[in-house]
């Protein structure tokens, strides 16, 4: 007010929430998002059915997929979903844990706000608690040999447990681990495994048991002509980037033909030029050709006569992937083909029951393909998500050489040790650190609840076991007993848990410090004023 006159700063279409109202709005949004995915946590979690506006249906319990597909409007909820996306991009697993932790942290903060504790104090306590948690995580980490196949199988098994593909989980475990171990490379700084070097292909029609690891590449293509061999053993594969056909001139030109002999000579010359393409491929020793562009019919005819299996219009991405798998070189023209530029494979075939080209048995491939089969698209999509989670967590453990036990064991140890740490701090910050510690209870409680057990009873049992020094004690979700999770093989990447704890705390701190929300609503009747 100035001289009794109100001063209008914000436009009419701006909705404003201040102070406690803004904080409560963000808290409610975070809790709502957490509750949406909480029932999917753990091996016995439930699935969600997501139906898009176009009618597409997705059935999954993968947190990242659920949160990516649901449409939210609240800015606080969008931030929580961003935590899940970051978790998925960085680690590939642990998205549900991260989101559930954000919801628990915001719920604990709500109790502190009611006690008139300032958001800055809460943020300080949460940050101190997070830093202490990361220290404790490093102490709890178990070192693992990057090429210890048994340990890696346990990691993959834990990541894929609880999904609707459990009937083939034991087979997928081996496929995933072997795929990552094949493409992993030793560098000076350690192990490097590039997820782009594992291609996942889906094929509808067969059962899930028919999933396989192809030490090579699978192309969604067929051979150029029926005259070409359907199967080639001991294949020598040529990769050519340019089209094998007569190029059109860059400028408009006309050829005037005045006699029948000239027509014949013109056709002969064109045919000879195309034959040279095929002859160059055959002369190089290649019996399989992958071409990134088109192949003229005449070239296809001569290649077929030469016993070459040719594939045209192979996407650039697949060409590069094939070069890695075959240890081959992509050349521009057939004349540039040499024995060194050719790739080798035990078998190249077009199966009778599928329209694909399968190149397998490559020697020391730097890229491999996981071929998934299933009766429906829904099942194939869930298989793909399970395999992607499995490959990512195995890569994380191979690169870091560290893992942690699951079953709520780590969270129970954290909540007990951080409470002890809070007692050494004192002041109001101590209350915030204790609240931070209490938020970890949500993980073992949710695991118990989703498994049909009393969450309070199981939490008490877990605390009792950890108080006796059993730091690997966790909840067996099938029997309800507190067991040694390390002996049971329930393990997960150190990187996943670290990222979950760090990103959840940072998101909660960011939301907690907001005391004013100004949301611009769309203007009625068209565009907003300039």
VORO-395505 format. One record per residue (C-alpha): residue number from 1; residue in three letters; z, y, x. Coordinates in Angstrom, 3 decimals, m for minus. Example, Ala and Ser with C-alpha at 12.3 -4.5 7.8 and 13.67 -1.06 7.14 Angstrom:
<atoms>
ATOM 1 ALA 7.800 m4.500 12.300
ATOM 2 SER 7.140 m1.060 13.670
</atoms>
This chain:
<atoms>
ATOM 1 UNK 0.000 0.000 0.000
ATOM 2 UNK m0.800 3.485 1.254
ATOM 3 UNK 0.293 6.429 m0.909
ATOM 4 UNK 0.597 4.087 m3.880
ATOM 5 UNK m2.984 2.829 m3.417
ATOM 6 UNK m3.556 m0.882 m2.596
ATOM 7 UNK m5.736 m1.593 0.474
ATOM 8 UNK m8.032 m4.564 m0.045
ATOM 9 UNK m8.771 m6.340 3.263
ATOM 10 UNK m10.179 m9.679 2.099
ATOM 11 UNK m13.103 m10.240 m0.243
ATOM 12 UNK m12.535 m11.488 m3.747
ATOM 13 UNK m13.866 m14.961 m2.928
ATOM 14 UNK m11.263 m15.625 m0.161
ATOM 15 UNK m8.386 m17.891 m1.162
ATOM 16 UNK m5.257 m17.388 0.951
ATOM 17 UNK m2.212 m19.647 1.479
ATOM 18 UNK 0.673 m18.358 3.594
ATOM 19 UNK 3.775 m19.669 5.315
ATOM 20 UNK 5.382 m22.799 3.931
ATOM 21 UNK 2.644 m23.160 1.315
ATOM 22 UNK m0.042 m23.448 4.029
ATOM 23 UNK 2.070 m25.890 6.031
ATOM 24 UNK 2.763 m28.065 3.020
ATOM 25 UNK m0.940 m28.068 2.160
ATOM 26 UNK m1.850 m29.405 5.610
ATOM 27 UNK 0.988 m31.939 5.507
ATOM 28 UNK m0.156 m33.246 2.122
ATOM 29 UNK m3.771 m33.511 3.362
ATOM 30 UNK m2.778 m35.456 6.498
ATOM 31 UNK m0.556 m37.804 4.501
ATOM 32 UNK m3.326 m38.398 1.946
ATOM 33 UNK m5.868 m39.351 4.634
ATOM 34 UNK m3.309 m41.615 6.355
ATOM 35 UNK m2.459 m43.360 3.079
ATOM 36 UNK m6.178 m43.967 2.435
ATOM 37 UNK m6.499 m46.184 5.531
ATOM 38 UNK m2.906 m47.389 5.983
ATOM 39 UNK m3.414 m50.593 3.967
ATOM 40 UNK m6.260 m51.645 6.312
ATOM 41 UNK m4.015 m51.761 9.415
ATOM 42 UNK m3.423 m55.096 11.108
ATOM 43 UNK m4.847 m58.618 10.855
ATOM 44 UNK m3.820 m58.942 7.223
ATOM 45 UNK m4.972 m55.497 6.118
ATOM 46 UNK m7.045 m55.025 2.980
ATOM 47 UNK m10.680 m53.887 2.727
ATOM 48 UNK m12.091 m50.734 1.134
ATOM 49 UNK m15.229 m50.485 m0.974
ATOM 50 UNK m17.193 m47.296 m0.371
ATOM 51 UNK m19.997 m46.386 m2.756
ATOM 52 UNK m22.325 m43.542 m1.744
ATOM 53 UNK m24.061 m41.122 m4.109
ATOM 54 UNK m27.245 m43.193 m3.779
ATOM 55 UNK m25.428 m46.375 m4.790
ATOM 56 UNK m25.191 m47.926 m1.307
ATOM 57 UNK m22.085 m50.102 m1.019
ATOM 58 UNK m20.007 m50.647 2.128
ATOM 59 UNK m17.092 m53.092 2.222
ATOM 60 UNK m14.972 m52.791 5.367
ATOM 61 UNK m11.508 m52.316 6.813
ATOM 62 UNK m12.808 m50.459 9.855
ATOM 63 UNK m10.965 m47.121 9.916
ATOM 64 UNK m13.767 m45.207 11.648
ATOM 65 UNK m16.347 m46.323 9.068
ATOM 66 UNK m14.098 m45.502 6.110
ATOM 67 UNK m13.228 m42.031 7.356
ATOM 68 UNK m16.819 m41.237 8.328
ATOM 69 UNK m18.173 m42.188 4.908
ATOM 70 UNK m15.608 m40.487 2.649
ATOM 71 UNK m16.291 m36.880 1.705
ATOM 72 UNK m13.333 m34.509 2.100
ATOM 73 UNK m13.071 m30.800 1.436
ATOM 74 UNK m9.624 m29.824 2.747
ATOM 75 UNK m9.829 m28.331 6.284
ATOM 76 UNK m6.626 m30.091 7.353
ATOM 77 UNK m8.027 m33.440 6.212
ATOM 78 UNK m11.240 m32.739 8.140
ATOM 79 UNK m9.183 m32.238 11.317
ATOM 80 UNK m7.464 m35.600 10.839
ATOM 81 UNK m10.855 m37.274 10.386
ATOM 82 UNK m12.008 m35.562 13.577
ATOM 83 UNK m9.145 m37.346 15.369
ATOM 84 UNK m10.549 m40.669 14.141
ATOM 85 UNK m14.066 m39.759 15.285
ATOM 86 UNK m12.826 m38.748 18.735
ATOM 87 UNK m10.855 m41.995 18.986
ATOM 88 UNK m13.923 m44.025 18.032
ATOM 89 UNK m16.197 m42.169 20.463
ATOM 90 UNK m13.770 m42.386 23.390
ATOM 91 UNK m12.370 m45.889 22.939
ATOM 92 UNK m14.129 m47.670 20.082
ATOM 93 UNK m10.923 m48.967 18.478
ATOM 94 UNK m7.505 m47.761 17.287
ATOM 95 UNK m8.815 m45.219 14.762
ATOM 96 UNK m6.543 m46.423 11.942
ATOM 97 UNK m3.491 m46.309 14.238
ATOM 98 UNK m4.291 m42.724 15.278
ATOM 99 UNK m4.710 m41.503 11.685
ATOM 100 UNK m1.588 m43.311 10.415
ATOM 101 UNK 0.404 m41.731 13.269
ATOM 102 UNK m0.855 m38.243 12.340
ATOM 103 UNK 0.329 m38.805 8.768
ATOM 104 UNK 3.760 m40.009 9.973
ATOM 105 UNK 4.144 m37.052 12.367
ATOM 106 UNK 3.333 m34.573 9.589
ATOM 107 UNK 5.787 m36.307 7.242
ATOM 108 UNK 8.562 m36.052 9.848
ATOM 109 UNK 7.666 m32.393 10.412
ATOM 110 UNK 8.070 m31.767 6.686
ATOM 111 UNK 11.723 m32.905 6.862
ATOM 112 UNK 12.335 m30.569 9.818
ATOM 113 UNK 10.766 m27.601 8.025
ATOM 114 UNK 13.117 m28.179 5.076
ATOM 115 UNK 16.004 m27.931 7.593
ATOM 116 UNK 14.660 m24.472 8.601
ATOM 117 UNK 13.515 m25.597 12.057
ATOM 118 UNK 10.733 m23.344 13.297
ATOM 119 UNK 7.238 m24.877 13.710
ATOM 120 UNK 7.171 m23.728 17.356
ATOM 121 UNK 10.291 m25.805 18.083
ATOM 122 UNK 8.735 m28.801 16.304
ATOM 123 UNK 5.533 m28.413 18.331
ATOM 124 UNK 7.525 m28.213 21.573
ATOM 125 UNK 9.491 m31.355 20.723
ATOM 126 UNK 6.328 m33.240 19.750
ATOM 127 UNK 4.626 m32.298 23.014
ATOM 128 UNK 7.635 m33.384 25.075
ATOM 129 UNK 7.788 m36.631 23.102
ATOM 130 UNK 4.085 m37.268 23.662
ATOM 131 UNK 4.370 m36.736 27.434
ATOM 132 UNK 7.333 m39.105 27.588
ATOM 133 UNK 5.408 m41.667 25.485
ATOM 134 UNK 2.495 m41.660 27.924
ATOM 135 UNK 4.916 m42.293 30.825
ATOM 136 UNK 6.483 m45.233 28.969
ATOM 137 UNK 3.024 m46.616 28.115
ATOM 138 UNK 2.139 m46.763 31.825
ATOM 139 UNK 5.377 m48.680 32.476
ATOM 140 UNK 4.604 m51.163 29.675
ATOM 141 UNK 1.006 m51.742 30.799
ATOM 142 UNK 0.114 m55.228 32.022
ATOM 143 UNK m2.380 m55.438 34.894
ATOM 144 UNK m5.375 m57.693 34.267
ATOM 145 UNK m8.213 m58.927 36.478
ATOM 146 UNK m11.434 m57.293 35.163
ATOM 147 UNK m13.261 m60.647 35.382
ATOM 148 UNK m10.466 m62.825 33.970
ATOM 149 UNK m12.415 m64.318 31.063
ATOM 150 UNK m9.337 m65.757 29.312
ATOM 151 UNK m7.606 m62.360 29.145
ATOM 152 UNK m10.785 m60.665 27.966
ATOM 153 UNK m11.197 m63.277 25.216
ATOM 154 UNK m7.703 m62.412 23.941
ATOM 155 UNK m8.594 m58.699 23.929
ATOM 156 UNK m11.786 m59.311 21.927
ATOM 157 UNK m9.970 m61.688 19.575
ATOM 158 UNK m7.287 m59.119 18.742
ATOM 159 UNK m9.893 m56.410 18.041
ATOM 160 UNK m11.882 m58.640 15.671
ATOM 161 UNK m8.937 m60.284 13.899
ATOM 162 UNK m8.456 m59.206 10.291
ATOM 163 UNK m12.104 m58.560 9.538
ATOM 164 UNK m14.065 m60.529 6.962
ATOM 165 UNK m15.915 m62.436 9.698
ATOM 166 UNK m12.880 m64.430 10.876
ATOM 167 UNK m14.637 m67.759 10.300
ATOM 168 UNK m16.915 m67.129 13.317
ATOM 169 UNK m14.467 m65.045 15.344
ATOM 170 UNK m13.961 m67.681 18.053
ATOM 171 UNK m17.715 m67.830 18.693
ATOM 172 UNK m18.148 m64.046 18.633
ATOM 173 UNK m15.280 m63.650 21.139
ATOM 174 UNK m17.214 m65.631 23.732
ATOM 175 UNK m20.504 m63.861 22.982
ATOM 176 UNK m18.924 m60.407 23.313
ATOM 177 UNK m17.046 m61.172 26.547
ATOM 178 UNK m20.047 m62.858 28.192
ATOM 179 UNK m22.284 m59.922 27.199
ATOM 180 UNK m19.957 m57.339 28.777
ATOM 181 UNK m19.351 m59.429 31.908
ATOM 182 UNK m23.112 m59.807 32.357
ATOM 183 UNK m23.908 m56.080 32.301
ATOM 184 UNK m20.739 m54.869 34.102
ATOM 185 UNK m21.360 m53.534 37.605
ATOM 186 UNK m18.981 m53.096 40.510
ATOM 187 UNK m18.979 m49.577 41.905
ATOM 188 UNK m16.916 m47.917 44.617
ATOM 189 UNK m14.525 m46.465 42.037
ATOM 190 UNK m14.210 m49.745 40.097
ATOM 191 UNK m16.032 m51.475 37.245
ATOM 192 UNK m18.664 m49.652 35.177
ATOM 193 UNK m19.881 m51.117 31.867
ATOM 194 UNK m22.433 m49.064 29.891
ATOM 195 UNK m22.355 m49.784 26.148
ATOM 196 UNK m26.029 m48.763 25.874
ATOM 197 UNK m26.931 m51.878 27.888
ATOM 198 UNK m25.814 m54.155 25.051
ATOM 199 UNK m28.243 m54.157 22.134
ATOM 200 UNK m27.127 m55.531 18.760
ATOM 201 UNK m29.913 m56.903 16.536
ATOM 202 UNK m29.441 m58.164 12.959
ATOM 203 UNK m31.446 m60.828 11.160
ATOM 204 UNK m30.982 m61.717 7.496
ATOM 205 UNK m31.326 m65.242 6.193
ATOM 206 UNK m29.345 m67.597 8.409
ATOM 207 UNK m25.596 m68.256 8.591
ATOM 208 UNK m23.112 m66.327 10.722
ATOM 209 UNK m22.679 m69.410 12.961
ATOM 210 UNK m26.183 m68.834 14.302
ATOM 211 UNK m25.185 m65.656 16.168
ATOM 212 UNK m26.188 m65.865 19.820
ATOM 213 UNK m26.219 m64.005 23.109
ATOM 214 UNK m29.761 m63.443 24.370
ATOM 215 UNK m29.937 m62.786 28.109
ATOM 216 UNK m32.863 m60.506 27.520
ATOM 217 UNK m34.233 m58.503 24.616
ATOM 218 UNK m35.214 m59.057 20.982
ATOM 219 UNK m38.028 m56.887 19.594
ATOM 220 UNK m38.724 m56.250 15.907
ATOM 221 UNK m42.393 m56.945 16.547
ATOM 222 UNK m44.924 m59.789 16.363
ATOM 223 UNK m47.729 m60.926 18.692
ATOM 224 UNK m50.931 m58.904 18.465
ATOM 225 UNK m53.208 m61.695 17.180
ATOM 226 UNK m52.826 m65.245 15.885
ATOM 227 UNK m55.008 m66.481 18.768
ATOM 228 UNK m52.281 m65.626 21.248
ATOM 229 UNK m49.676 m68.248 22.230
ATOM 230 UNK m46.534 m68.260 20.063
ATOM 231 UNK m44.383 m69.447 22.962
ATOM 232 UNK m44.622 m68.758 26.709
ATOM 233 UNK m42.401 m70.521 29.233
ATOM 234 UNK m41.696 m69.149 32.745
ATOM 235 UNK m42.936 m65.788 31.529
ATOM 236 UNK m44.189 m63.019 33.783
ATOM 237 UNK m43.850 m59.866 31.692
ATOM 238 UNK m45.880 m56.675 32.217
ATOM 239 UNK m44.695 m53.348 30.775
ATOM 240 UNK m47.376 m50.684 30.249
ATOM 241 UNK m46.761 m47.204 28.864
ATOM 242 UNK m50.332 m46.033 28.180
ATOM 243 UNK m52.640 m47.240 25.345
ATOM 244 UNK m55.113 m50.022 26.163
ATOM 245 UNK m58.016 m48.499 24.281
ATOM 246 UNK m60.803 m45.982 24.806
ATOM 247 UNK m59.317 m42.489 24.733
ATOM 248 UNK m60.838 m39.788 22.621
ATOM 249 UNK m62.140 m36.779 24.539
ATOM 250 UNK m60.053 m33.626 24.574
ATOM 251 UNK m63.036 m31.513 23.530
ATOM 252 UNK m65.584 m31.993 20.769
ATOM 253 UNK m68.645 m33.782 22.106
ATOM 254 UNK m71.765 m35.474 20.708
ATOM 255 UNK m73.829 m38.292 22.179
ATOM 256 UNK m77.494 m38.346 21.173
ATOM 257 UNK m78.988 m41.836 21.113
ATOM 258 UNK m82.759 m42.075 20.771
ATOM 259 UNK m83.397 m45.804 21.224
ATOM 260 UNK m81.987 m49.265 20.406
ATOM 261 UNK m81.463 m49.962 24.128
ATOM 262 UNK m79.181 m46.949 24.461
ATOM 263 UNK m77.006 m48.228 21.568
ATOM 264 UNK m76.772 m51.631 23.246
ATOM 265 UNK m75.958 m50.081 26.629
ATOM 266 UNK m73.312 m47.847 25.076
ATOM 267 UNK m71.610 m50.802 23.322
ATOM 268 UNK m71.800 m52.934 26.460
ATOM 269 UNK m70.238 m50.230 28.594
ATOM 270 UNK m67.411 m49.730 26.105
ATOM 271 UNK m66.786 m53.473 25.921
ATOM 272 UNK m66.788 m53.767 29.714
ATOM 273 UNK m64.270 m50.926 30.001
ATOM 274 UNK m61.954 m52.644 27.519
ATOM 275 UNK m62.440 m56.024 29.235
ATOM 276 UNK m61.313 m54.443 32.522
ATOM 277 UNK m57.939 m53.609 30.900
ATOM 278 UNK m57.413 m57.239 29.937
ATOM 279 UNK m58.724 m58.547 33.292
ATOM 280 UNK m56.293 m56.307 35.192
ATOM 281 UNK m53.358 m57.684 33.186
ATOM 282 UNK m54.450 m61.315 33.709
ATOM 283 UNK m55.192 m60.714 37.411
ATOM 284 UNK m51.658 m59.416 37.982
ATOM 285 UNK m50.302 m62.822 37.010
ATOM 286 UNK m48.739 m61.592 33.769
ATOM 287 UNK m48.731 m63.947 30.779
ATOM 288 UNK m46.771 m61.579 28.487
ATOM 289 UNK m47.575 m57.903 27.846
ATOM 290 UNK m45.435 m55.233 26.202
ATOM 291 UNK m47.374 m52.047 25.521
ATOM 292 UNK m45.713 m48.827 24.387
ATOM 293 UNK m48.921 m47.647 22.692
ATOM 294 UNK m51.798 m49.294 20.836
ATOM 295 UNK m54.054 m52.110 22.080
ATOM 296 UNK m57.725 m52.197 21.065
ATOM 297 UNK m58.978 m55.282 19.208
ATOM 298 UNK m61.369 m56.156 22.029
ATOM 299 UNK m58.561 m55.993 24.610
ATOM 300 UNK m56.442 m58.211 22.352
ATOM 301 UNK m59.319 m60.713 22.143
ATOM 302 UNK m59.691 m60.958 25.930
ATOM 303 UNK m55.920 m61.129 26.437
ATOM 304 UNK m55.747 m64.002 23.928
ATOM 305 UNK m58.527 m65.831 25.797
ATOM 306 UNK m56.522 m65.355 28.995
ATOM 307 UNK m53.436 m66.945 27.411
ATOM 308 UNK m51.450 m63.675 27.321
ATOM 309 UNK m48.934 m62.973 24.541
ATOM 310 UNK m49.269 m59.240 23.859
ATOM 311 UNK m47.133 m56.870 21.767
ATOM 312 UNK m48.224 m53.315 20.927
ATOM 313 UNK m46.433 m50.140 19.792
ATOM 314 UNK m43.099 m51.090 21.374
ATOM 315 UNK m40.707 m48.102 21.001
ATOM 316 UNK m39.866 m46.258 24.228
ATOM 317 UNK m36.159 m47.127 23.874
ATOM 318 UNK m36.968 m50.842 23.638
ATOM 319 UNK m39.341 m50.565 26.606
ATOM 320 UNK m36.600 m49.108 28.794
ATOM 321 UNK m34.151 m51.717 27.568
ATOM 322 UNK m36.667 m54.493 28.332
ATOM 323 UNK m37.197 m53.082 31.842
ATOM 324 UNK m33.432 m53.335 32.479
ATOM 325 UNK m33.182 m56.836 31.042
ATOM 326 UNK m36.250 m58.164 32.884
ATOM 327 UNK m35.690 m56.212 36.126
ATOM 328 UNK m39.237 m54.965 35.647
ATOM 329 UNK m41.038 m51.674 36.170
ATOM 330 UNK m42.882 m49.723 33.469
ATOM 331 UNK m46.360 m48.724 34.763
ATOM 332 UNK m48.837 m46.303 33.250
ATOM 333 UNK m52.068 m48.303 33.620
ATOM 334 UNK m52.983 m51.991 33.998
ATOM 335 UNK m54.484 m51.261 37.437
ATOM 336 UNK m51.012 m50.300 38.680
ATOM 337 UNK m49.514 m53.720 37.890
ATOM 338 UNK m48.243 m55.653 40.911
ATOM 339 UNK m46.245 m58.840 41.292
ATOM 340 UNK m43.184 m56.701 42.059
ATOM 341 UNK m43.535 m54.668 38.843
ATOM 342 UNK m43.521 m57.773 36.615
ATOM 343 UNK m40.344 m59.029 34.977
ATOM 344 UNK m39.403 m62.690 34.643
ATOM 345 UNK m37.928 m64.682 31.761
ATOM 346 UNK m37.497 m68.377 31.011
ATOM 347 UNK m38.977 m68.052 27.554
ATOM 348 UNK m40.823 m65.525 25.389
ATOM 349 UNK m41.424 m66.639 21.825
ATOM 350 UNK m42.116 m65.593 18.274
ATOM 351 UNK m39.936 m67.945 16.179
ATOM 352 UNK m41.526 m69.651 13.180
ATOM 353 UNK m38.887 m68.327 10.758
ATOM 354 UNK m38.704 m64.692 11.873
ATOM 355 UNK m40.953 m61.751 12.654
ATOM 356 UNK m39.425 m60.980 16.025
ATOM 357 UNK m40.289 m61.424 19.689
ATOM 358 UNK m37.431 m63.018 21.607
ATOM 359 UNK m37.367 m62.712 25.395
ATOM 360 UNK m34.585 m64.871 26.849
ATOM 361 UNK m33.372 m66.437 30.086
ATOM 362 UNK m33.765 m63.345 32.273
ATOM 363 UNK m32.347 m63.682 35.784
ATOM 364 UNK m29.414 m61.309 36.505
ATOM 365 UNK m30.229 m59.025 33.547
ATOM 366 UNK m28.785 m55.512 33.513
ATOM 367 UNK m29.086 m55.452 29.717
ATOM 368 UNK m28.513 m58.159 27.087
ATOM 369 UNK m28.949 m58.533 23.321
ATOM 370 UNK m26.500 m59.904 20.758
ATOM 371 UNK m28.509 m61.414 17.896
ATOM 372 UNK m26.498 m61.560 14.666
ATOM 373 UNK m27.466 m63.567 11.630
ATOM 374 UNK m26.028 m63.507 8.125
ATOM 375 UNK m26.839 m64.214 4.499
ATOM 376 UNK m26.430 m60.604 3.247
ATOM 377 UNK m26.765 m57.069 4.585
ATOM 378 UNK m23.086 m56.363 3.775
ATOM 379 UNK m21.991 m59.283 5.930
ATOM 380 UNK m24.356 m58.312 8.741
ATOM 381 UNK m23.039 m54.747 8.769
ATOM 382 UNK m19.443 m56.004 9.031
ATOM 383 UNK m20.485 m58.418 11.789
ATOM 384 UNK m22.078 m55.533 13.678
ATOM 385 UNK m18.929 m53.394 13.359
ATOM 386 UNK m16.757 m56.266 14.590
ATOM 387 UNK m19.025 m56.902 17.585
ATOM 388 UNK m19.143 m53.207 18.496
ATOM 389 UNK m15.326 m52.995 18.373
ATOM 390 UNK m15.060 m56.129 20.493
ATOM 391 UNK m17.525 m54.960 23.142
ATOM 392 UNK m15.901 m51.535 23.447
ATOM 393 UNK m12.351 m52.856 23.930
ATOM 394 UNK m13.493 m55.439 26.490
ATOM 395 UNK m15.290 m52.658 28.390
ATOM 396 UNK m12.133 m50.499 28.291
ATOM 397 UNK m9.990 m53.262 29.797
ATOM 398 UNK m12.561 m54.151 32.459
ATOM 399 UNK m12.864 m50.511 33.536
ATOM 400 UNK m9.108 m49.744 33.470
ATOM 401 UNK m7.695 m53.141 34.451
ATOM 402 UNK m4.761 m52.572 32.059
ATOM 403 UNK m3.709 m53.844 28.659
ATOM 404 UNK m0.756 m53.564 26.274
ATOM 405 UNK 0.765 m56.026 23.821
ATOM 406 UNK 0.307 m55.555 20.067
ATOM 407 UNK 2.188 m56.528 16.930
ATOM 408 UNK 4.179 m53.274 16.812
ATOM 409 UNK 5.845 m54.144 20.117
ATOM 410 UNK 4.787 m51.001 21.991
ATOM 411 UNK 5.710 m48.689 19.096
ATOM 412 UNK 9.200 m50.237 18.783
ATOM 413 UNK 9.815 m49.808 22.503
ATOM 414 UNK 8.584 m46.211 22.330
ATOM 415 UNK 10.769 m45.194 19.397
ATOM 416 UNK 13.902 m46.599 21.070
ATOM 417 UNK 13.266 m45.125 24.517
ATOM 418 UNK 12.208 m41.708 23.191
ATOM 419 UNK 15.391 m41.495 21.099
ATOM 420 UNK 17.394 m42.134 24.276
ATOM 421 UNK 15.355 m39.441 26.014
ATOM 422 UNK 15.972 m36.968 23.137
ATOM 423 UNK 19.743 m37.298 23.658
ATOM 424 UNK 19.316 m35.901 27.194
ATOM 425 UNK 17.486 m32.767 25.981
ATOM 426 UNK 19.890 m31.172 23.501
ATOM 427 UNK 19.392 m28.183 21.198
ATOM 428 UNK 17.039 m28.062 18.223
ATOM 429 UNK 14.223 m29.522 20.316
ATOM 430 UNK 16.233 m32.754 20.342
ATOM 431 UNK 15.782 m33.029 16.574
ATOM 432 UNK 12.011 m32.609 16.951
ATOM 433 UNK 11.843 m35.295 19.675
ATOM 434 UNK 13.887 m37.658 17.504
ATOM 435 UNK 11.501 m36.979 14.605
ATOM 436 UNK 8.588 m37.728 16.943
ATOM 437 UNK 10.223 m41.040 17.887
ATOM 438 UNK 10.847 m41.906 14.221
ATOM 439 UNK 7.145 m41.532 13.441
ATOM 440 UNK 6.412 m44.689 15.482
ATOM 441 UNK 8.301 m46.748 12.892
ATOM 442 UNK 5.281 m46.433 10.603
ATOM 443 UNK 3.208 m48.936 12.651
ATOM 444 UNK 5.541 m51.988 12.562
ATOM 445 UNK 6.527 m51.111 8.986
ATOM 446 UNK 2.882 m50.991 7.892
ATOM 447 UNK 2.081 m54.271 9.676
ATOM 448 UNK 4.980 m55.933 7.840
ATOM 449 UNK 4.095 m54.360 4.497
ATOM 450 UNK 0.413 m55.340 4.724
ATOM 451 UNK 1.470 m58.916 5.549
ATOM 452 UNK 3.767 m59.250 2.531
ATOM 453 UNK 7.091 m58.967 4.370
ATOM 454 UNK 9.968 m56.544 3.850
ATOM 455 UNK 9.234 m53.633 6.231
ATOM 456 UNK 12.876 m52.611 6.666
ATOM 457 UNK 14.023 m56.130 7.541
ATOM 458 UNK 11.272 m56.625 10.088
ATOM 459 UNK 11.883 m53.219 11.670
ATOM 460 UNK 15.588 m54.068 12.092
ATOM 461 UNK 14.657 m57.438 13.636
ATOM 462 UNK 12.246 m55.749 16.048
ATOM 463 UNK 14.806 m53.129 17.115
ATOM 464 UNK 17.385 m55.871 17.643
ATOM 465 UNK 15.020 m57.862 19.880
ATOM 466 UNK 14.063 m54.805 21.943
ATOM 467 UNK 17.730 m53.769 22.300
ATOM 468 UNK 18.249 m57.160 23.996
ATOM 469 UNK 15.552 m56.313 26.558
ATOM 470 UNK 12.647 m58.218 24.968
ATOM 471 UNK 10.066 m55.489 25.559
ATOM 472 UNK 7.112 m57.661 24.488
ATOM 473 UNK 8.698 m58.675 21.163
ATOM 474 UNK 6.412 m58.067 18.182
ATOM 475 UNK 5.809 m59.192 14.622
ATOM 476 UNK 3.791 m62.320 13.978
ATOM 477 UNK 2.086 m61.209 10.753
ATOM 478 UNK 1.384 m64.784 9.649
ATOM 479 UNK 4.900 m66.249 9.978
ATOM 480 UNK 7.021 m63.083 9.804
ATOM 481 UNK 8.872 m64.100 12.990
ATOM 482 UNK 9.570 m61.857 15.977
ATOM 483 UNK 7.803 m63.449 18.944
ATOM 484 UNK 6.630 m62.649 22.494
ATOM 485 UNK 3.264 m61.003 21.876
ATOM 486 UNK 2.125 m61.455 25.481
ATOM 487 UNK 2.578 m65.234 25.242
ATOM 488 UNK 0.842 m65.275 21.852
ATOM 489 UNK m2.134 m63.435 23.348
ATOM 490 UNK m1.965 m60.424 21.019
ATOM 491 UNK m3.145 m57.726 23.416
ATOM 492 UNK m5.119 m54.486 23.239
ATOM 493 UNK m6.547 m51.931 25.693
ATOM 494 UNK m4.153 m49.509 27.357
ATOM 495 UNK m6.762 m46.776 26.858
ATOM 496 UNK m6.833 m47.275 23.092
ATOM 497 UNK m3.088 m46.833 22.595
ATOM 498 UNK m2.942 m43.899 25.001
ATOM 499 UNK m5.735 m42.084 23.178
ATOM 500 UNK m4.126 m42.792 19.770
ATOM 501 UNK m0.791 m41.308 20.839
ATOM 502 UNK m2.304 m38.303 22.573
ATOM 503 UNK m4.835 m37.330 19.900
ATOM 504 UNK m2.410 m37.847 16.987
ATOM 505 UNK 0.270 m35.658 18.573
ATOM 506 UNK m2.192 m32.905 19.464
ATOM 507 UNK m3.658 m32.878 15.942
ATOM 508 UNK m0.176 m32.727 14.365
ATOM 509 UNK 0.866 m29.865 16.678
ATOM 510 UNK m2.298 m27.938 15.849
ATOM 511 UNK m1.810 m28.347 12.084
ATOM 512 UNK 1.908 m27.582 12.339
ATOM 513 UNK 1.324 m24.171 13.926
ATOM 514 UNK m0.896 m22.988 11.037
ATOM 515 UNK 0.990 m20.625 8.741
ATOM 516 UNK m1.936 m18.865 7.083
ATOM 517 UNK m5.058 m20.390 5.548
ATOM 518 UNK m7.935 m18.186 4.430
ATOM 519 UNK m10.611 m20.233 2.674
ATOM 520 UNK m13.845 m18.521 1.658
ATOM 521 UNK m15.078 m19.848 m1.683
ATOM 522 UNK m18.795 m19.796 m2.592
ATOM 523 UNK m19.820 m16.680 m4.494
ATOM 524 UNK m20.702 m17.065 m8.160
ATOM 525 UNK m24.313 m16.403 m9.023
ATOM 526 UNK m25.917 m16.726 m5.597
ATOM 527 UNK m25.537 m15.681 m2.006
ATOM 528 UNK m22.446 m13.826 m0.737
ATOM 529 UNK m22.699 m10.070 m0.228
ATOM 530 UNK m23.841 m8.860 3.172
</atoms>
